Amino acid sequence: MLRIDNLESEKELSLELDATLQNVKVLLGFIAEELEKHDCPPKADMQIELSAEELLVNIANYAYTSGVGKVKVTMHHLNDPTGVEIILEDQGIPYNPLEKPDPDVTLSAEERKIGGLGIYLAKKNMDEIIYEHQRGSNILTMRKFW
């Protein structure tokens, strides 16, 4: 299921979709279209899309133990400074990915433990990432300014 809502503010959009790997392209299309409308520089666009992709992949792979769950994505355009806030919300298993230790990127790929690189990349690419668990939902907010 895919649902896009124009919320009351012209600066806020919402997308609800199944938390599946197949919907990564849908999410990235949604984000890219909005960033283009707001003259997001290419480097920031790439960092935002990569971070959103990594976080959706984690939700799709780990949030729901039985069946497919939903993820709600809300985008707010920010001013002063110019930027974007993207909120990913799911009702999966409570999990704060920001508590996971960063991988040791000084090790070769063969020497590193599997996992954690996507969250690490998101933390490095975004200006701010915040996790909250409220009303039975995992809420991950990421912000990027340009």
Short mmCIF file of the C-alpha atoms (twelve columns), coordinates in Angstrom:
data_MODEL
# 
_entry.id   MODEL 
# 
loop_
_atom_site.group_PDB 
_atom_site.id 
_atom_site.type_symbol 
_atom_site.label_atom_id 
_atom_site.label_alt_id 
_atom_site.label_comp_id 
_atom_site.label_asym_id 
_atom_site.label_seq_id 
_atom_site.Cartn_x 
_atom_site.Cartn_y 
_atom_site.Cartn_z 
_atom_site.pdbx_PDB_model_num 
ATOM 1   C CA . MET A 1   0.000  0.000   0.000  1 
ATOM 2   C CA . LEU A 2   1.207  3.493   -0.857 1 
ATOM 3   C CA . ARG A 3   -0.428 6.668   0.344  1 
ATOM 4   C CA . ILE A 4   0.833  10.233  -0.129 1 
ATOM 5   C CA . ASP A 5   -0.826 13.027  1.828  1 
ATOM 6   C CA . ASN A 6   -0.386 16.736  1.361  1 
ATOM 7   C CA . LEU A 7   -0.689 17.933  4.911  1 
ATOM 8   C CA . GLU A 8   -1.942 21.360  5.975  1 
ATOM 9   C CA . SER A 9   1.434  23.000  5.556  1 
ATOM 10  C CA . GLU A 10  2.841  23.243  2.036  1 
ATOM 11  C CA . LYS A 11  6.205  22.496  3.609  1 
ATOM 12  C CA . GLU A 12  5.194  19.053  4.896  1 
ATOM 13  C CA . LEU A 13  4.492  15.865  2.961  1 
ATOM 14  C CA . SER A 14  3.707  12.395  4.203  1 
ATOM 15  C CA . LEU A 15  4.093  8.990   2.569  1 
ATOM 16  C CA . GLU A 16  2.942  5.668   4.001  1 
ATOM 17  C CA . LEU A 17  4.144  2.415   2.486  1 
ATOM 18  C CA . ASP A 18  4.874  -1.193  3.243  1 
ATOM 19  C CA . ALA A 19  8.283  -1.569  4.866  1 
ATOM 20  C CA . THR A 20  9.784  -3.714  2.103  1 
ATOM 21  C CA . LEU A 21  12.987 -3.617  0.098  1 
ATOM 22  C CA . GLN A 22  10.871 -3.235  -3.042 1 
ATOM 23  C CA . ASN A 23  9.643  0.147   -1.763 1 
ATOM 24  C CA . VAL A 24  13.125 1.661   -1.482 1 
ATOM 25  C CA . LYS A 25  12.732 3.030   -5.030 1 
ATOM 26  C CA . VAL A 26  9.355  4.539   -4.124 1 
ATOM 27  C CA . LEU A 27  10.844 6.253   -1.085 1 
ATOM 28  C CA . LEU A 28  13.843 7.564   -3.015 1 
ATOM 29  C CA . GLY A 29  11.612 8.889   -5.810 1 
ATOM 30  C CA . PHE A 30  9.444  10.698  -3.260 1 
ATOM 31  C CA . ILE A 31  12.467 12.278  -1.578 1 
ATOM 32  C CA . ALA A 32  14.303 13.161  -4.810 1 
ATOM 33  C CA . GLU A 33  11.267 14.893  -6.289 1 
ATOM 34  C CA . GLU A 34  10.797 17.045  -3.198 1 
ATOM 35  C CA . LEU A 35  14.485 17.893  -2.831 1 
ATOM 36  C CA . GLU A 36  14.629 18.980  -6.467 1 
ATOM 37  C CA . LYS A 37  11.719 21.388  -5.899 1 
ATOM 38  C CA . HIS A 38  13.718 23.031  -3.114 1 
ATOM 39  C CA . ASP A 39  17.046 23.371  -4.953 1 
ATOM 40  C CA . CYS A 40  18.870 20.884  -2.786 1 
ATOM 41  C CA . PRO A 41  22.553 20.728  -3.801 1 
ATOM 42  C CA . PRO A 42  23.558 17.403  -5.418 1 
ATOM 43  C CA . LYS A 43  25.931 16.385  -2.604 1 
ATOM 44  C CA . ALA A 44  23.289 16.937  0.096  1 
ATOM 45  C CA . ASP A 45  20.691 15.159  -2.067 1 
ATOM 46  C CA . MET A 46  22.951 12.110  -2.375 1 
ATOM 47  C CA . GLN A 47  23.635 12.067  1.384  1 
ATOM 48  C CA . ILE A 48  19.931 12.367  2.244  1 
ATOM 49  C CA . GLU A 49  18.850 9.661   -0.200 1 
ATOM 50  C CA . LEU A 50  21.598 7.261   0.928  1 
ATOM 51  C CA . SER A 51  20.664 7.777   4.576  1 
ATOM 52  C CA . ALA A 52  16.942 7.285   3.938  1 
ATOM 53  C CA . GLU A 53  17.654 4.147   1.907  1 
ATOM 54  C CA . GLU A 54  19.824 2.623   4.630  1 
ATOM 55  C CA . LEU A 55  17.255 3.350   7.326  1 
ATOM 56  C CA . LEU A 56  14.339 1.932   5.313  1 
ATOM 57  C CA . VAL A 57  16.368 -1.207  4.574  1 
ATOM 58  C CA . ASN A 58  16.930 -1.645  8.320  1 
ATOM 59  C CA . ILE A 59  13.221 -1.214  9.042  1 
ATOM 60  C CA . ALA A 60  12.295 -3.648  6.264  1 
ATOM 61  C CA . ASN A 61  14.790 -6.262  7.450  1 
ATOM 62  C CA . TYR A 62  14.467 -6.028  11.216 1 
ATOM 63  C CA . ALA A 63  11.436 -4.089  12.528 1 
ATOM 64  C CA . TYR A 64  8.720  -6.655  11.919 1 
ATOM 65  C CA . THR A 65  9.260  -10.273 12.943 1 
ATOM 66  C CA . SER A 66  6.093  -11.626 11.358 1 
ATOM 67  C CA . GLY A 67  4.790  -10.301 8.088  1 
ATOM 68  C CA . VAL A 68  5.176  -6.904  6.519  1 
ATOM 69  C CA . GLY A 69  4.571  -3.764  8.508  1 
ATOM 70  C CA . LYS A 70  4.139  -0.154  7.550  1 
ATOM 71  C CA . VAL A 71  6.484  2.790   7.630  1 
ATOM 72  C CA . LYS A 72  5.299  6.378   7.573  1 
ATOM 73  C CA . VAL A 73  7.682  8.939   6.108  1 
ATOM 74  C CA . THR A 74  7.119  12.627  6.772  1 
ATOM 75  C CA . MET A 75  9.175  15.390  5.143  1 
ATOM 76  C CA . HIS A 76  9.402  18.948  6.439  1 
ATOM 77  C CA . HIS A 77  11.284 21.627  4.539  1 
ATOM 78  C CA . LEU A 78  13.242 23.825  6.907  1 
ATOM 79  C CA . ASN A 79  14.180 27.467  6.562  1 
ATOM 80  C CA . ASP A 80  16.872 29.501  8.269  1 
ATOM 81  C CA . PRO A 81  18.966 27.513  7.668  1 
ATOM 82  C CA . THR A 82  17.570 25.806  4.608  1 
ATOM 83  C CA . GLY A 83  17.272 22.070  4.964  1 
ATOM 84  C CA . VAL A 84  14.994 19.105  5.296  1 
ATOM 85  C CA . GLU A 85  13.708 16.961  8.127  1 
ATOM 86  C CA . ILE A 86  12.659 13.400  7.341  1 
ATOM 87  C CA . ILE A 87  10.854 11.308  9.932  1 
ATOM 88  C CA . LEU A 88  10.579 7.530   9.583  1 
ATOM 89  C CA . GLU A 89  7.983  5.968   11.878 1 
ATOM 90  C CA . ASP A 90  7.215  2.273   12.285 1 
ATOM 91  C CA . GLN A 91  5.389  0.098   14.805 1 
ATOM 92  C CA . GLY A 92  7.983  -2.660  14.770 1 
ATOM 93  C CA . ILE A 93  10.129 -3.992  17.578 1 
ATOM 94  C CA . PRO A 94  11.415 -1.122  19.743 1 
ATOM 95  C CA . TYR A 95  14.998 -0.500  18.661 1 
ATOM 96  C CA . ASN A 96  17.299 2.510   18.858 1 
ATOM 97  C CA . PRO A 97  19.837 2.091   16.045 1 
ATOM 98  C CA . LEU A 98  21.843 5.038   17.355 1 
ATOM 99  C CA . GLU A 99  22.900 2.964   20.390 1 
ATOM 100 C CA . LYS A 100 24.635 0.428   18.171 1 
ATOM 101 C CA . PRO A 101 28.421 0.963   18.290 1 
ATOM 102 C CA . ASP A 102 29.927 2.348   15.100 1 
ATOM 103 C CA . PRO A 103 31.814 -0.212  13.024 1 
ATOM 104 C CA . ASP A 104 35.590 0.000   13.018 1 
ATOM 105 C CA . VAL A 105 36.083 1.463   9.552  1 
ATOM 106 C CA . THR A 106 39.852 1.220   9.923  1 
ATOM 107 C CA . LEU A 107 39.513 -2.546  9.448  1 
ATOM 108 C CA . SER A 108 39.218 -4.056  6.005  1 
ATOM 109 C CA . ALA A 109 35.786 -5.235  4.878  1 
ATOM 110 C CA . GLU A 110 36.863 -8.837  5.479  1 
ATOM 111 C CA . GLU A 111 37.919 -8.079  9.064  1 
ATOM 112 C CA . ARG A 112 34.820 -6.063  10.044 1 
ATOM 113 C CA . LYS A 113 31.750 -7.608  11.640 1 
ATOM 114 C CA . ILE A 114 28.675 -7.639  9.431  1 
ATOM 115 C CA . GLY A 115 26.083 -4.969  10.173 1 
ATOM 116 C CA . GLY A 116 25.985 -1.408  11.380 1 
ATOM 117 C CA . LEU A 117 27.537 0.243   8.341  1 
ATOM 118 C CA . GLY A 118 24.217 1.657   7.065  1 
ATOM 119 C CA . ILE A 119 23.424 3.372   10.373 1 
ATOM 120 C CA . TYR A 120 27.014 4.611   10.541 1 
ATOM 121 C CA . LEU A 121 26.731 6.128   7.045  1 
ATOM 122 C CA . ALA A 122 23.447 7.807   7.939  1 
ATOM 123 C CA . LYS A 123 24.975 9.298   11.105 1 
ATOM 124 C CA . LYS A 124 27.964 10.599  9.130  1 
ATOM 125 C CA . ASN A 125 25.899 12.012  6.240  1 
ATOM 126 C CA . MET A 126 23.149 13.749  8.179  1 
ATOM 127 C CA . ASP A 127 23.553 16.791  10.415 1 
ATOM 128 C CA . GLU A 128 21.309 15.328  13.090 1 
ATOM 129 C CA . ILE A 129 19.571 12.023  13.801 1 
ATOM 130 C CA . ILE A 130 17.278 11.512  16.785 1 
ATOM 131 C CA . TYR A 131 15.507 8.334   17.925 1 
ATOM 132 C CA . GLU A 132 12.401 8.214   20.096 1 
ATOM 133 C CA . HIS A 133 9.981  5.462   21.044 1 
ATOM 134 C CA . GLN A 134 6.503  6.913   21.604 1 
ATOM 135 C CA . ARG A 135 2.980  5.483   21.564 1 
ATOM 136 C CA . GLY A 136 4.284  2.104   20.398 1 
ATOM 137 C CA . SER A 137 6.244  3.604   17.490 1 
ATOM 138 C CA . ASN A 138 9.902  3.840   16.600 1 
ATOM 139 C CA . ILE A 139 10.436 7.423   15.417 1 
ATOM 140 C CA . LEU A 140 13.708 8.250   13.677 1 
ATOM 141 C CA . THR A 141 14.153 11.912  12.739 1 
ATOM 142 C CA . MET A 142 17.002 13.010  10.495 1 
ATOM 143 C CA . ARG A 143 17.917 16.534  9.450  1 
ATOM 144 C CA . LYS A 144 20.208 17.890  6.763  1 
ATOM 145 C CA . PHE A 145 20.979 21.556  6.107  1 
ATOM 146 C CA . TRP A 146 22.460 23.195  3.040  1 
# 
